[in-house]
């Protein structure tokens, strides 16, 4: 989802025969539903997988502010502007929660941000698409944040305690974001023909990238099985993607909008929707840095970091001054 293509560092799923005594005891705790805490022993591969996943998730929350920030000054009403500002503020908070969770695994925030700014670390492919109209703010809330909730609610039960606890608040706030987005789409769908067409155009552009958010198909996701064994991942990519489709299609019908998939149809036998093939070549190209806005997003993020250096330095200087005062007292 927000952490796509996370590698475990293992070429195959570990069996009991492959594990050391410590690893077998560790796996037994996970199987028993015991949370792993920061000071507990854990395999290096488990630690590295969590660092990759949590940091990618954090990076996605931070970079995810950029497509929406583009519309703060152009929101149609003061109410819409204040709601969008609150949402962007929430996403900044999510990034901070998640960076803090990653730091419990022994990595510094500076290391994580250096990896992001150098282009070494990934963030969700969805944030490399442009926001062309106000309706995109609705589509992002409805589709992107709606998909995030489907993926992130299970993470509240993942095996690593600091991550699972951070996700509880994140999910509560994401539910607000999804409602905010759907409210925008509803207002546009009930508006003028031009406004409804704007909503349809946003749905057309964001539907397939939203399905790609869950990551590659299970057959192509070589690391999913090990993450599932460690209970970092509780459901497969395809299971979560199917939930998103089944949840969203009736919502689109209520809005009077059309899902841009000619192969979409209800499967009575399975009790869910069949849908068309995803363009995985596009997905991989965006992840490689060849999406519509990859370079722009990273350039903007690095500029914001560089422009804020004086403020970070001032905070450190002030903290050092206060500490010196306390020591002298």
C-alpha positions in Angstrom: 0.0 0.0 0.0 1.9 3.1 1.2 4.9 0.8 1.5 5.1 -0.9 -2.0 7.6 -3.6 -3.0 9.1 -3.9 0.5 11.9 -6.5 0.4 12.4 -8.9 3.4 16.0 -9.7 2.5 15.1 -13.4 2.4 14.9 -15.4 -0.8 12.3 -17.8 0.5 9.9 -18.2 3.4 11.6 -19.5 6.5 10.6 -22.9 7.8 11.3 -24.2 11.3 14.3 -26.1 9.9 15.8 -22.9 8.5 15.5 -21.1 11.9 17.9 -20.8 14.8 16.5 -21.5 18.3 16.1 -17.8 18.9 14.2 -17.4 15.6 11.9 -20.3 16.5 11.1 -18.7 19.8 10.5 -15.4 18.1 8.1 -17.0 15.6 6.3 -18.8 18.4 5.6 -15.5 20.1 4.2 -14.0 16.9 2.1 -17.1 16.3 0.7 -16.7 19.9 -0.3 -13.1 19.1 2.3 -11.5 21.4 3.4 -8.1 20.3 7.1 -7.6 19.6 8.5 -4.5 21.3 11.5 -2.3 20.6 13.8 -3.9 23.1 12.8 -7.5 22.3 15.2 -9.7 20.3 14.2 -9.9 16.7 15.8 -11.3 13.5 17.8 -8.7 11.4 15.5 -9.4 8.4 12.4 -8.7 10.5 14.0 -5.4 11.7 15.1 -4.3 8.2 11.7 -5.2 6.7 9.9 -3.1 9.3 12.3 -0.2 8.8 11.7 -0.3 5.0 7.9 -0.6 5.4 7.4 2.0 8.1 9.8 4.5 6.5 8.1 4.1 3.1 4.8 4.6 4.8 6.1 7.8 6.6 7.6 9.1 3.4 4.3 8.6 1.6 2.4 10.6 4.2 4.9 13.5 3.9 5.1 13.5 0.1 1.3 13.0 0.0 0.8 16.5 1.3 2.2 18.0 -1.9 -0.6 17.1 -4.4 -3.2 18.5 -1.9 -1.1 21.6 -0.9 -1.4 22.6 -4.6 -5.2 23.3 -4.0 -5.2 25.1 -0.6 -5.3 28.5 -2.1 -7.8 27.5 -4.8 -10.4 25.7 -2.6 -13.9 26.9 -3.6 -15.0 28.0 -0.1 -13.4 29.0 3.2 -14.9 25.8 4.7 -13.4 23.6 2.1 -10.0 25.4 2.6 -10.0 24.8 6.4 -10.9 21.2 6.0 -8.2 20.6 3.4 -5.7 22.4 5.7 -6.7 20.2 8.6 -6.2 17.1 6.4 -2.8 18.1 5.3 -1.9 18.8 9.0 -3.1 15.3 9.9 -0.8 13.8 7.2 2.2 15.7 8.6 1.3 14.2 12.0 1.1 10.7 10.5 4.5 11.0 9.1 5.9 12.1 12.5 4.2 9.1 14.3 5.6 6.7 11.7 9.2 8.2 11.7 9.1 7.8 15.5 8.0 4.2 15.2 10.8 3.5 12.8 13.3 5.1 15.2 12.5 2.5 17.8 14.2 0.0 15.4 17.5 1.7 15.7 17.5 4.0 12.7 17.7 7.8 12.9 15.3 10.1 11.3 18.1 11.9 9.5 19.1 8.6 7.8 15.5 8.0 6.7 15.1 11.5 5.3 18.5 11.3 3.6 17.3 8.1 1.8 14.1 9.9 0.7 15.8 13.0 -0.5 18.5 11.1 -2.4 15.9 9.1 -4.2 17.0 5.8 -2.6 13.9 5.3 -0.6 10.5 4.8 -2.2 7.1 6.2 -1.4 3.7 5.3 -2.7 3.3 5.5 -6.4 0.0 7.2 -6.1 1.6 10.5 -5.1 3.4 10.8 -8.5 0.2 11.8 -10.3 -0.9 15.4 -10.9 -4.0 17.0 -9.3 -5.6 18.8 -12.3 -8.9 20.0 -10.8 -10.7 20.5 -7.4 -12.4 17.2 -8.0 -9.0 15.5 -7.6 -9.2 16.5 -3.9 -12.4 14.5 -3.7 -11.0 11.5 -5.6 -7.9 11.4 -3.5 -9.9 11.4 -0.3 -12.5 8.9 -1.5 -10.2 6.5 -3.4 -6.7 7.0 -2.0 -7.6 7.4 1.6 -10.4 4.9 1.3 -7.8 2.4 0.1 -5.4 3.4 2.8 -8.0 2.5 5.5 -8.6 -0.9 3.9 -4.9 -1.6 4.1 -4.1 0.1 7.4 -6.8 -1.2 9.7 -5.2 -4.7 9.7 -1.9 -2.9 10.5 -3.4 -2.0 13.9 -3.0 -5.7 14.6 0.4 -6.2 13.2 3.1 -8.0 15.2 5.3 -4.9 16.0 3.9 -3.0 18.9 5.0 0.6 18.1 3.8 0.4 14.5 0.4 -1.2 15.4 -0.3 1.5 18.1 0.7 4.3 15.8 -1.8 3.0 13.2 -4.7 3.2 15.6 -4.8 7.0 15.5 -3.8 7.2 11.9 -6.8 5.1 10.9 -9.2 7.2 12.9 -8.0 10.3 11.1 -7.9 8.6 7.7 -11.6 7.8 8.1 -12.2 11.5 8.3 -10.2 12.1 5.1 -12.2 9.5 3.2 -15.5 11.1 4.3 -14.2 14.5 3.3 -13.3 13.2 -0.2 -16.6 11.5 -0.7 -18.4 14.7 0.4 -16.6 16.7 -2.3 -17.5 14.1 -4.9 -21.1 14.0 -3.8 -21.4 17.8 -4.0 -19.9 17.8 -7.5 -22.1 14.9 -8.6 -25.3 16.8 -7.5 -24.1 20.0 -9.0 -24.1 21.3 -12.6 -23.5 18.9 -15.5 -20.0 20.5 -15.8 -19.3 19.8 -12.1 -20.5 16.2 -12.4 -18.2 15.7 -15.4 -15.3 17.1 -13.4 -16.0 14.4 -10.8 -16.2 11.7 -13.5 -12.9 12.9 -15.0 -11.2 12.7 -11.6 -12.6 9.2 -11.1 -11.3 8.1 -14.5 -7.8 9.3 -13.8 -7.5 8.1 -10.2 -9.2 4.7 -10.4 -6.4 2.6 -11.8 -3.6 4.2 -9.8 -5.7 3.6 -6.7 -5.9 -0.1 -7.4 -2.1 -0.2 -8.0 -1.6 1.2 -4.5 -2.0 -2.2 -3.0 1.1 -3.4 -4.8 1.7 -6.2 -7.4 -0.4 -9.3 -7.7 0.2 -12.0 -5.2 1.9 -14.1 -7.8 4.5 -11.3 -8.4 4.8 -10.3 -4.8 7.7 -12.5 -3.7 8.1 -11.0 -0.2 4.5 -11.1 0.9 4.6 -14.6 2.3 7.4 -13.9 4.7 5.8 -10.7 5.8 2.6 -12.6 6.4 4.5 -15.2 8.5 5.8 -12.4 10.7 2.3 -10.9 10.8 3.7 -7.6 9.5 1.2 -8.2 6.7 -2.2 -9.8 7.6 -3.9 -9.9 4.1 -2.5 -10.3 0.6 -2.4 -7.6 -1.9 -5.1 -9.1 -4.0 -7.4 -9.7 -1.1 -7.1 -6.0 -0.1 -7.6 -4.8 -3.7 -10.7 -6.9 -4.0 -12.1 -5.3 -0.8 -11.5 -1.9 -2.3 -13.3 -2.7 -5.5 -16.3 -4.3 -3.7 -16.6 -1.3 -1.3 -16.2 1.4 -3.9 -18.4 0.3 -6.8 -21.7 0.7 -4.9 -20.5 4.2 -3.7 -19.8 5.2 -7.3 -23.2 4.0 -8.3 -24.8 6.1 -5.6 -23.0 9.1 -6.9 -24.2 8.4 -10.4 -20.6 8.0 -11.6 -19.1 5.2 -13.9 -16.1 3.2 -12.9 -13.7 3.4 -15.9 -13.5 -0.4 -16.4 -15.4 -2.1 -19.2 -14.7 -5.5 -17.7 -16.2 -4.7 -14.3 -19.1 -6.9 -13.5 -20.8 -8.6 -10.5 -19.8 -12.2 -10.0 -22.8 -13.8 -8.3 -21.0 -17.0 -7.5 -18.1 -15.3 -5.7 -20.3 -12.5 -4.2 -17.8 -9.9 -5.4 -16.9 -7.9 -8.5 -14.7 -9.1 -11.3 -12.5 -6.3 -12.7 -10.1 -5.7 -15.6 -6.4 -6.2 -15.8 -4.1 -3.5 -14.2 -1.4 -2.0 -16.3 1.6 -3.2 -14.2 4.1 -1.7 -16.7 2.8 1.7 -15.7 3.1 0.8 -12.0 6.7 -0.3 -12.3 7.6 2.8 -14.4 6.2 5.1 -11.7 8.1 3.2 -9.0 11.3 3.6 -11.0 10.9 7.3 -11.1 9.3 7.7 -14.5 5.8 8.8 -13.4 4.2 12.2 -14.4 5.3 14.0 -11.2 8.2 12.0 -9.7 10.9 14.6 -10.3 8.7 17.5 -9.3 7.6 15.8 -6.1 11.1 15.0 -5.0 12.5 18.4 -6.0 9.7 20.2 -4.0 10.3 18.0 -1.0 14.1 18.6 -1.0 13.6 22.3 -1.4 11.2 22.4 1.6 13.8 20.6 3.7 16.6 22.9 2.6 14.5 26.0 3.2 13.7 24.9 6.7 17.3 24.3 7.7 17.6 27.6 9.5 14.5 26.8 11.6 15.8 23.4 12.6 19.2 24.9 13.6 17.4 27.6 15.7 15.4 24.9 17.5 18.6 22.9 18.3 20.4 26.1 19.5 17.4 27.0 21.7 17.3 23.5 23.2 21.1 23.6 23.8 20.7 27.0 25.5 17.9 25.7 27.8 19.9 22.6 28.7 22.9 24.8 29.6 20.8 27.0 31.8 19.4 24.0 33.6 22.9 22.5 34.1 24.1 25.8 35.5 21.2 26.0 37.9 
